[in-house]
Amino acid sequence: MKHLALLATTAVLLMMSGCATQVGYLAKQGRYLFRDGTGTRDVKTLIADPATPEDTRQFLKRVGDIKAFAVGTIGLKDNANYTRYKELGRDHLVDVVQACDAASFSVYLWSYPFLGKLPYKGFYEKADADAEAARLKAEGYDTLIRPVDAFSTLGFTKDPLYSFMKKYSTFQIASLVIHEQTHATLFIKGQPDFNEELATFVGDEGAFEWLRLRFGADSREYRDAMGENTDAGTFMRQLADLSTQLQDVYATTLSREEKIARKAVLIASFQERFAAQAATLFQTETYRSLGKITVNNAVLSLYRLYSNDVPLLRMYWDRRCGGDLRRFMEAARAFAKKGDVKTQMRAELGLDKAPP
C-alpha cells in the first residue's frame, strides 16, 4: 500500500489529471514514474568509484557544484534532488501535450489535485500523447507534443539525473538544474504562467551568474552561453511579433473560419521569412538549423507561457533587488503569500499607474 500511495502522489505531480475517469491513466503513468525512480545510484558513490567513466564523473561533479550554488547563493531549496543518477536508454523523459484554441490564444487547461489547472499533460508513451493531441484537435484546438527532459515533483520524490543530460552544454545543464530547483522552492497554485516565467528567469540568470563565477566572463563557456541566450531572445521576439499579428486578427469580428484562414496566411508568411533569414539571423547552429519550423497557436502559447512576462521579472530584479537573485526569490515568496505575484510586482514598480 505504501508503494501504491507513492505512485498515486507522484503521478499527480507529473502533470496529470486526477478526475475519476483518469484512474487508469494515473496508475499507468505512476508505474512509469516509479520505474524511472528505481535503479538509480548515489552520486557521491559514483564519483568515488574508479570504475565510473570520467565523463560521467565530471558531469556529476559539475551538477553538484551547480546545485550548491543554487542553494547557497540563490537561496533555493536544499533537498535530495540530483543526488541520484541513472543510465537511461532514451533521450528524454516524457512527451507533454499542450493545446490552444485554433482561433484565439485561449489555452486548454487540465485540472490537477493540489496544483489547480495547468496548461500541459505528460505521457511516458508517445502513442498516448498522440491520442490526447488527436482528441483535442478534433475539438478545434491547435496542439503541440514536446519532449521534456526534466520536471520537478516539487519535493515529493528525489528527482534524479539521467545519462542523456550529459550531452547538454554547460549553460543548458546549469539552467535546467536551477530551473527545476526553483520549481521545488516556489510553486503557486493558480499561477501557472508565473511559475514557469519565474523558473525560466531564475534558471537562466542563475546559470549566467554561476558561469561567471566558475569560468569568468571572458571564457568560452560564458561566451557560448551568451550566444545561446542571444539567439533564444531573437527567436522569442520573432514569435512575439507573430503572436501580436495573430492577436489583432483574433480580436476582430471575423468569423471563426475567416480567422483561421487569415492565421494560415500569416503563419505561412512567417515561415517563409524565417527559413530565408535563419542562417544570418542567428549565431548558433541550433537556431540556424530550424529551417521551416512548425507554428500554430499551441506552439506560440508555449513561448507565451514561459517568457511573456520575463521582462517584468527582470525589471523587478534589477530595480528592486539590485540584481540579486536571493533577494528576488525572497520577494517572490513574500508576494506569493498575499496573492498574484505579478500584480504586486507591477504595483511596486508603478506600472499599474496611469501616465501623468
C-alpha positions as CSV (number, residue, x, y, z in Angstrom):
1,M,0.0,0.0,0.0
2,K,2.9,2.3,0.7
3,H,4.1,1.9,-2.9
4,L,0.6,2.5,-4.2
5,A,0.3,5.7,-2.3
6,L,3.7,6.8,-3.6
7,L,2.6,6.1,-7.2
8,A,-0.6,8.0,-6.8
9,T,1.1,11.0,-5.3
10,T,3.9,11.3,-7.7
11,A,1.7,10.6,-10.7
12,V,-0.3,13.7,-9.8
13,L,2.8,15.7,-9.7
14,L,3.7,14.6,-13.2
15,M,1.2,17.0,-14.8
16,M,-1.7,14.5,-14.6
17,S,-5.4,14.9,-14.3
18,G,-6.9,13.4,-11.2
19,C,-10.6,13.0,-12.1
20,A,-12.3,9.7,-11.5
21,T,-12.2,8.8,-15.2
22,Q,-8.4,9.1,-15.2
23,V,-7.7,6.4,-12.6
24,G,-6.2,4.1,-15.3
25,Y,-4.1,7.0,-16.7
26,L,-2.8,7.9,-13.2
27,A,-1.9,4.3,-12.5
28,K,-0.1,3.8,-15.8
29,Q,2.0,7.0,-15.6
30,G,2.7,6.3,-12.0
31,R,4.1,2.9,-12.8
32,Y,6.5,4.5,-15.3
33,L,7.5,7.2,-12.8
34,F,8.2,4.6,-10.2
35,R,10.2,2.6,-12.8
36,D,12.4,5.5,-13.6
37,G,12.9,6.2,-10.0
38,T,14.3,2.8,-9.3
39,G,17.8,1.6,-10.2
40,T,19.4,4.9,-9.5
41,R,22.8,5.2,-7.9
42,D,24.1,7.6,-5.3
43,V,26.1,10.4,-7.0
44,K,28.8,10.6,-4.3
45,T,29.4,6.9,-4.6
46,L,29.7,7.1,-8.3
47,I,32.1,10.0,-8.1
48,A,34.3,8.0,-5.8
49,D,34.1,4.8,-7.8
50,P,37.2,4.4,-10.0
51,A,35.1,2.3,-12.5
52,T,32.9,5.4,-13.2
53,P,33.6,6.8,-16.7
54,E,35.4,10.1,-16.5
55,D,32.8,12.0,-18.5
56,T,30.1,10.8,-16.1
57,R,32.2,11.7,-13.0
58,Q,32.9,15.2,-14.3
59,F,29.2,15.7,-15.2
60,L,28.1,14.6,-11.7
61,K,30.7,16.9,-10.1
62,R,29.5,19.8,-12.2
63,V,25.9,19.3,-11.3
64,G,26.8,19.1,-7.6
65,D,28.6,22.4,-7.9
66,I,25.6,24.0,-9.7
67,K,23.2,22.8,-7.1
68,A,25.4,24.0,-4.2
69,F,25.4,27.4,-5.9
70,A,21.7,27.4,-6.4
71,V,21.2,26.6,-2.6
72,G,24.0,28.7,-1.2
73,T,23.9,31.8,-3.4
74,I,20.3,32.0,-4.8
75,G,18.7,30.5,-1.7
76,L,16.8,27.7,-3.4
77,K,15.6,24.7,-1.5
78,D,18.2,22.3,-0.3
79,N,16.6,18.8,-0.9
80,A,17.7,15.4,-2.3
81,N,17.2,16.3,-5.9
82,Y,20.0,15.4,-8.2
83,T,21.8,13.2,-5.6
84,R,20.9,10.1,-7.6
85,Y,21.9,9.1,-11.2
86,K,20.6,6.6,-13.7
87,E,21.6,5.4,-17.2
88,L,18.5,5.6,-19.3
89,G,18.0,4.2,-22.8
90,R,16.2,7.2,-24.3
91,D,16.9,10.9,-24.9
92,H,14.1,12.4,-22.8
93,L,11.6,11.5,-20.0
94,V,8.1,12.2,-21.2
95,D,6.1,13.7,-24.0
96,V,3.9,16.6,-23.0
97,V,0.8,17.7,-24.8
98,Q,-0.3,21.4,-24.9
99,A,-3.4,22.8,-26.7
100,C,-4.7,26.2,-27.6
101,D,-7.9,27.2,-29.4
102,A,-7.3,27.4,-33.2
103,A,-8.9,30.9,-33.5
104,S,-7.7,32.5,-30.2
105,F,-5.0,32.3,-27.6
106,S,-7.3,30.6,-25.1
107,V,-5.3,27.6,-23.8
108,Y,-6.7,24.3,-22.8
109,L,-6.3,23.6,-19.1
110,W,-6.1,20.2,-17.3
111,S,-7.2,20.1,-13.7
112,Y,-4.8,18.7,-11.1
113,P,-5.4,17.8,-7.5
114,F,-3.4,20.1,-5.2
115,L,-1.9,22.1,-8.1
116,G,-5.0,23.5,-9.8
117,K,-5.3,24.0,-13.5
118,L,-2.2,23.7,-15.7
119,P,-1.8,24.0,-19.5
120,Y,0.0,20.7,-20.1
121,K,-0.3,17.0,-19.6
122,G,2.5,14.4,-19.7
123,F,2.8,10.9,-21.0
124,Y,5.5,8.3,-20.9
125,E,4.3,6.6,-24.0
126,K,4.3,8.7,-27.2
127,A,1.2,6.9,-28.5
128,D,-0.7,8.1,-25.5
129,A,0.4,11.7,-26.2
130,D,-0.6,11.3,-29.8
131,A,-4.1,10.1,-28.9
132,E,-4.6,13.0,-26.5
133,A,-3.5,15.5,-29.1
134,A,-5.8,13.9,-31.7
135,R,-8.7,14.2,-29.3
136,L,-8.1,17.9,-28.7
137,K,-7.5,18.6,-32.4
138,A,-10.9,17.1,-33.2
139,E,-12.4,19.5,-30.7
140,G,-11.0,22.6,-32.5
141,Y,-7.6,23.0,-30.8
142,D,-4.2,23.5,-32.2
143,T,-1.9,21.0,-30.4
144,L,1.8,20.6,-29.6
145,I,3.6,17.5,-28.4
146,R,7.0,18.3,-27.0
147,P,9.7,16.1,-25.4
148,V,10.6,17.0,-21.8
149,D,13.9,16.1,-20.3
150,A,13.2,17.0,-16.7
151,F,10.4,18.0,-14.4
152,S,10.1,18.8,-10.7
153,T,8.0,16.6,-8.4
154,L,8.1,19.6,-6.0
155,G,10.0,17.7,-3.3
156,F,7.7,14.7,-3.2
157,T,10.4,12.5,-4.7
158,K,14.1,12.7,-5.3
159,D,14.5,14.0,-8.8
160,P,17.4,12.1,-10.4
161,L,19.9,12.9,-13.0
162,Y,19.8,10.9,-16.3
163,S,22.5,9.9,-18.6
164,F,21.1,11.8,-21.6
165,M,21.7,15.0,-19.8
166,K,25.5,14.6,-20.2
167,K,25.2,15.8,-23.8
168,Y,23.9,19.2,-22.8
169,S,26.0,22.3,-22.9
170,T,27.4,23.7,-19.7
171,F,24.8,26.5,-19.8
172,Q,21.9,24.2,-20.6
173,I,22.6,21.9,-17.6
174,A,23.1,24.8,-15.2
175,S,19.9,26.4,-16.4
176,L,18.0,23.1,-16.2
177,V,19.1,22.3,-12.6
178,I,18.4,25.8,-11.3
179,H,15.1,26.0,-13.2
180,E,13.8,22.8,-11.6
181,Q,15.1,23.7,-8.2
182,T,13.2,27.0,-8.5
183,H,10.0,25.0,-9.0
184,A,10.9,22.9,-6.0
185,T,11.3,26.1,-4.0
186,L,8.3,28.0,-5.0
187,F,5.2,26.8,-6.9
188,I,2.0,28.7,-6.6
189,K,-1.4,27.1,-7.3
190,G,-3.4,29.0,-9.8
191,Q,-0.5,31.0,-11.2
192,P,1.0,28.7,-13.9
193,D,2.3,31.5,-16.1
194,F,4.3,33.0,-13.2
195,N,5.6,29.6,-12.1
196,E,7.2,28.9,-15.5
197,E,8.3,32.5,-16.0
198,L,10.0,32.5,-12.6
199,A,11.8,29.2,-13.2
200,T,12.9,30.4,-16.7
201,F,14.2,33.7,-15.4
202,V,16.0,32.4,-12.3
203,G,17.3,29.4,-14.3
204,D,18.9,31.5,-17.0
205,E,20.2,34.3,-14.8
206,G,21.4,31.8,-12.2
207,A,23.2,29.9,-14.9
208,F,24.9,33.0,-16.2
209,E,26.0,34.0,-12.6
210,W,27.4,30.5,-12.0
211,L,29.3,30.6,-15.3
212,R,30.8,34.0,-14.5
213,L,32.0,32.7,-11.0
214,R,33.3,29.4,-12.2
215,F,34.8,30.2,-15.6
216,G,34.9,34.0,-16.0
217,A,33.1,36.4,-18.3
218,D,35.8,36.0,-20.9
219,S,35.6,32.2,-21.0
220,R,34.4,30.1,-23.9
221,E,31.7,28.7,-21.7
222,Y,30.3,32.1,-20.9
223,R,30.6,33.4,-24.5
224,D,28.8,30.2,-25.8
225,A,26.0,30.8,-23.2
226,M,25.6,34.4,-24.3
227,G,25.3,33.2,-27.9
228,E,22.6,30.7,-27.0
229,N,20.8,33.3,-24.9
230,T,21.0,36.0,-27.7
231,D,19.6,33.5,-30.2
232,A,16.8,32.5,-27.8
233,G,15.9,36.2,-27.4
234,T,15.9,36.7,-31.1
235,F,13.7,33.7,-31.6
236,M,11.3,34.8,-28.9
237,R,10.9,38.2,-30.5
238,Q,10.1,36.6,-33.8
239,L,7.4,34.6,-32.2
240,A,6.1,37.5,-30.2
241,D,5.8,39.6,-33.4
242,L,3.8,36.9,-35.0
243,S,1.6,36.5,-31.8
244,T,0.8,40.2,-31.9
245,Q,-0.3,40.0,-35.6
246,L,-2.5,37.0,-34.8
247,Q,-3.9,38.6,-31.7
248,D,-5.1,41.5,-33.8
249,V,-6.8,39.1,-36.1
250,Y,-8.5,37.2,-33.2
251,A,-9.8,40.5,-31.8
252,T,-11.8,41.3,-35.0
253,T,-15.4,40.4,-35.7
254,L,-14.3,38.0,-38.4
255,S,-16.0,34.5,-38.3
256,R,-14.0,31.7,-36.8
257,E,-13.4,30.2,-40.2
258,E,-12.1,33.6,-41.5
259,K,-9.8,34.0,-38.5
260,I,-8.3,30.5,-39.1
261,A,-7.8,31.2,-42.8
262,R,-6.1,34.6,-42.0
263,K,-3.9,32.8,-39.4
264,A,-2.8,30.3,-42.0
265,V,-1.7,33.1,-44.3
266,L,0.3,34.9,-41.6
267,I,2.0,31.8,-40.4
268,A,3.0,30.7,-43.9
269,S,4.5,34.2,-44.5
270,F,6.3,34.0,-41.2
271,Q,7.7,30.5,-42.0
272,E,8.9,31.7,-45.4
273,R,10.7,34.7,-43.9
274,F,12.2,32.6,-41.1
275,A,13.6,30.0,-43.4
276,A,15.2,32.7,-45.6
277,Q,16.7,34.6,-42.7
278,A,17.7,31.9,-40.2
279,A,21.3,31.5,-41.5
280,T,22.0,35.2,-40.9
281,L,19.6,35.9,-38.1
282,F,21.2,33.5,-35.5
283,Q,24.7,33.0,-34.1
284,T,24.4,29.3,-33.1
285,E,23.8,26.3,-35.2
286,T,20.9,25.1,-33.1
287,Y,18.7,28.0,-34.3
288,R,20.2,28.3,-37.8
289,S,19.1,24.7,-38.5
290,L,15.5,25.2,-37.5
291,G,14.5,25.9,-41.1
292,K,10.8,25.9,-41.8
293,I,9.6,25.5,-38.2
294,T,6.1,24.2,-37.4
295,V,4.0,27.0,-35.9
296,N,0.4,27.0,-34.6
297,N,-1.4,28.6,-31.6
298,A,-0.2,25.8,-29.3
299,V,3.4,26.5,-30.2
300,L,3.0,30.2,-29.7
301,S,1.2,29.7,-26.4
302,L,4.1,27.6,-25.1
303,Y,6.5,30.5,-25.6
304,R,4.0,32.9,-24.1
305,L,3.7,30.7,-21.1
306,Y,7.5,30.5,-20.4
307,S,8.6,34.0,-21.4
308,N,5.7,36.5,-21.8
309,D,6.3,38.4,-18.5
310,V,10.0,37.6,-18.0
311,P,10.8,41.3,-18.8
312,L,8.6,42.3,-15.8
313,L,10.6,39.9,-13.5
314,R,13.9,41.2,-14.9
315,M,12.8,44.8,-14.2
316,Y,11.8,44.0,-10.7
317,W,15.0,42.0,-10.1
318,D,17.1,45.0,-11.4
319,R,15.2,47.9,-9.8
320,R,14.0,46.5,-6.5
321,C,16.5,43.7,-5.8
322,G,19.7,45.2,-7.1
323,G,20.3,42.3,-9.5
324,D,20.5,39.9,-6.5
325,L,18.7,36.6,-7.2
326,R,18.4,35.7,-3.5
327,R,16.6,39.0,-2.7
328,F,14.4,38.4,-5.7
329,M,13.4,34.9,-4.6
330,E,12.7,36.2,-1.0
331,A,10.5,38.9,-2.6
332,A,8.7,36.4,-4.7
333,R,8.0,34.1,-1.7
334,A,6.6,37.1,0.2
335,F,4.4,38.1,-2.6
336,A,3.1,34.5,-3.0
337,K,1.6,34.7,0.5
338,K,-0.5,37.7,-0.5
339,G,-1.9,36.7,-3.9
340,D,-1.0,37.3,-7.5
341,V,2.8,37.9,-7.7
342,K,3.0,39.8,-11.0
343,T,0.2,42.2,-9.9
344,Q,2.2,43.1,-6.8
345,M,5.4,43.5,-8.7
346,R,3.7,45.8,-11.2
347,A,2.3,47.8,-8.3
348,E,5.7,48.2,-6.6
349,L,7.2,49.3,-9.9
350,G,4.4,51.8,-10.5
351,L,3.4,50.1,-13.7
352,D,-0.2,50.0,-12.8
353,K,-0.4,53.8,-12.5
354,A,-1.9,55.9,-15.3
355,P,0.7,58.2,-17.0
356,P,0.5,61.9,-15.9
